[in-house]
């Protein structure tokens, strides 16, 4: 039996943040919750059936009064899980310093 090779470079951290987003060029708004995050991307749970390859703009709402982290990403995969979808997002770009500070204070 061949084991599945792990392709991720960055450590993923479990987290639970609210996310609001929009699918670019389609004007589809969606709400989601994170289930993990890394320097390269994040995992989301949502009711929307997003499409792999779609480009998105997202706001990650941190705890307290902190301003949301704003970034762009691409839907890499989607899986139906019971009554919601799990979605893998790869960041287009994100400044790692704000992400590190946000994670340190919120996870």
Secondary structure, DSSP 8 states (H G I E B T S, - for coil): ---------S--EE---EEEEEETTTTEEEEEEEEEE-SSEEEEEESS---TT-EEEEEEE-STT---EEEEEEEEEEEEETTEEEEEEEEEE--HHHHHHHHHHH-
